[in-house]
Amino acid sequence: MKEVELSAKISEDQFNFLNKKLSKDMEKTSSQKRFMIRFFKEKVDVRHPLDIRYKWTNGIHELVFKKGALGSQSREECIVNLGKQNQLEKFVNIFSAFGYDVGNAMYREREIFKNDSIEVMLVKVHPFFEMEVESINGVKKSDALKNIKNFFEEINIQPLNKADYQSFARLKDKQSNIIFKLKDFPKPLIENDKWRVIMNNTVLSNN
């Protein structure tokens, strides 16, 4: 499946305004809590063309593969639904055996809205806020991007280009995420007060 998406870094005021506006203008589909670990072989690199993540979202576990660097307008995506059973440690061990050395853990809270052509995700990434807009109706890439850009113009927000998105991703790595050696898992997370609470409230909550 091809994912066509643009993103923007927004302020807290913009987040609150859009949350109210989209609640009136679109269908709200869900509120989500999401814990993720992205796997890297040697070091975290936002430009790497292969994005592999273990995700927990509202009690559902997934393994997600995306082909294309962060910030690309279009990426190939494959999602493996693992159901409600926690298999995180198993996949950490599998990727370690395949030569992956580094994990990048992330936590997000998302409000999700949609209309006939796009899905809009308002995301809290403490201490930041962002918006992701994705095409959902299977149209060709040019039409998908047109629908997404029209929405950005309507709300007077400029989407991030690839370079700016990757700079924002590096900032989140420093201030929002936690990077650790896979061989040490889960020690770096459970010995960190913030991440122990996040783990217990997300990926470990339905063990």
C-alpha positions in Angstrom: 0.0 0.0 0.0 1.3 3.5 -0.9 1.0 6.1 1.9 0.7 9.7 0.6 1.1 12.2 3.5 2.2 15.7 4.4 3.0 17.0 7.9 3.3 20.2 9.8 4.8 21.3 13.1 2.0 23.3 14.9 1.7 25.3 18.1 -0.5 24.2 21.1 -2.9 27.0 20.2 -3.2 25.7 16.6 -3.7 22.2 17.9 -6.6 23.3 20.2 -8.1 25.4 17.4 -8.0 22.6 14.9 -9.3 20.1 17.3 -12.4 22.2 17.8 -12.7 23.0 14.1 -12.3 19.5 12.8 -14.7 18.2 15.4 -17.4 20.3 13.6 -16.2 20.0 10.0 -15.1 16.3 9.8 -16.0 12.9 11.3 -13.9 12.1 14.4 -12.8 8.5 14.1 -10.7 7.9 17.2 -8.5 9.2 20.0 -5.3 7.2 20.2 -2.4 6.5 22.5 0.6 5.0 20.6 3.9 3.6 21.7 6.5 2.7 19.1 10.0 1.4 18.7 11.8 2.0 15.4 14.7 -0.4 14.7 18.1 0.7 13.3 21.2 -1.3 12.5 23.9 1.1 13.8 22.6 4.5 14.6 19.4 6.6 14.3 19.2 8.1 10.9 16.1 10.0 9.8 17.2 9.8 6.2 17.3 6.0 6.2 15.0 4.6 3.4 13.7 1.7 5.5 11.5 2.4 8.4 10.6 -0.6 10.6 8.6 -0.1 13.8 6.8 -2.1 16.4 3.7 -0.2 17.3 1.1 -0.5 20.2 -2.0 1.6 19.5 -5.0 1.4 21.9 -4.2 -2.2 22.9 -3.4 -3.5 19.4 0.1 -4.5 18.5 1.5 -4.2 14.9 4.8 -4.5 13.0 5.0 -1.8 10.4 7.4 -1.6 7.4 7.7 1.6 5.3 10.0 2.2 2.3 11.1 5.8 2.0 12.9 8.3 4.2 11.0 10.4 6.8 9.3 13.4 5.2 8.8 11.8 1.8 5.5 12.7 0.2 4.8 9.1 -0.6 6.1 5.8 1.0 5.3 2.2 0.5 3.7 0.7 3.6 3.0 -2.8 4.9 1.3 -3.5 8.2 1.3 -6.8 10.1 -1.5 -6.9 12.7 -0.3 -8.9 15.8 -3.5 -8.5 17.7 -3.7 -7.9 21.5 -0.8 -10.1 22.5 2.4 -8.3 23.5 5.2 -9.6 21.3 7.6 -6.6 21.6 10.4 -8.5 23.4 10.2 -11.3 20.8 10.7 -8.8 17.9 13.5 -6.9 19.8 15.3 -10.3 20.0 14.6 -11.1 16.3 15.8 -7.8 15.0 18.9 -8.0 17.3 19.6 -11.4 15.7 19.3 -9.8 12.2 22.0 -7.2 13.2 19.9 -4.3 14.4 21.6 -2.6 17.3 19.6 0.5 18.2 16.0 1.2 19.2 14.2 4.6 19.1 11.2 4.6 21.5 8.4 7.1 20.9 5.1 8.0 22.5 2.3 9.9 20.8 -1.3 10.9 21.6 -3.5 11.5 18.5 -6.9 12.9 17.6 -8.0 11.5 14.2 -10.6 13.0 11.8 -11.6 12.2 8.3 -13.7 13.3 5.3 -14.2 11.6 1.9 -10.6 12.3 0.7 -8.2 12.8 3.7 -7.5 11.7 7.2 -6.1 14.4 9.6 -4.2 13.4 12.7 -3.5 16.0 15.4 -0.6 14.7 17.4 0.9 15.5 20.8 4.6 14.7 21.0 5.6 16.2 24.3 6.8 19.0 24.2 5.7 19.5 20.6 2.5 19.4 18.5 2.2 18.3 14.9 -0.4 17.5 12.2 -0.3 14.7 9.7 -2.6 14.7 6.7 -3.0 11.5 4.6 -4.9 10.6 1.5 -7.4 7.8 2.2 -9.4 7.2 -1.0 -6.9 5.4 -3.2 -6.6 8.1 -5.9 -3.4 8.6 -7.9 -0.5 10.4 -6.1 -1.0 13.7 -7.9 -4.7 13.9 -7.0 -3.9 12.7 -3.4 -1.4 15.5 -3.0 -3.8 18.0 -4.4 -6.5 17.1 -1.8 -3.9 17.3 1.0 -2.4 20.6 -0.2 -5.9 22.1 -0.6 -6.6 21.3 3.1 -3.4 23.0 4.2 -4.3 26.1 2.2 -7.8 26.1 3.7 -6.4 26.3 7.3 -3.5 28.5 6.3 -0.7 26.2 7.5 2.4 25.4 5.5 3.4 21.7 5.4 7.0 20.8 6.1 9.3 19.9 3.2 11.4 16.8 3.4 14.5 18.5 4.9 12.5 20.5 7.4 10.6 17.4 8.5 13.8 15.5 9.0 15.1 18.4 11.1 12.0 18.2 13.2 12.4 14.5 13.6 15.9 15.0 14.9 14.6 17.5 17.4 12.0 15.0 18.6 14.7 12.4 19.0 16.5 14.7 21.3 13.6 16.0 23.4 10.7 13.6 23.0 12.0 10.1 22.3 14.5 7.8 24.0 17.3 6.0 22.0 18.8 2.8 23.5 20.8 -0.3 22.6 18.5 -3.2 21.8 20.8 -5.6 23.8 19.9 -3.6 26.9 16.1 -3.8 26.4 14.0 -3.2 28.5 16.4 -1.8 31.1 16.8 1.7 29.6 13.0 2.2 29.5 11.9 0.7 32.8 14.7 2.4 34.8 13.6 5.8 33.4 10.7 7.2 35.4 8.9 8.8 32.5 9.3 5.8 30.2 8.4 3.2 32.8 5.0 4.9 33.3 4.5 5.1 29.5 5.4 1.4 29.0 3.0 0.4 31.9 0.2 2.5 30.4 0.6 1.3 26.8 2.5 -1.8 25.5 2.6 -3.6 28.9 -0.9 -2.7 29.9 -2.5 -5.8 28.3 0.1 -8.4 28.9 
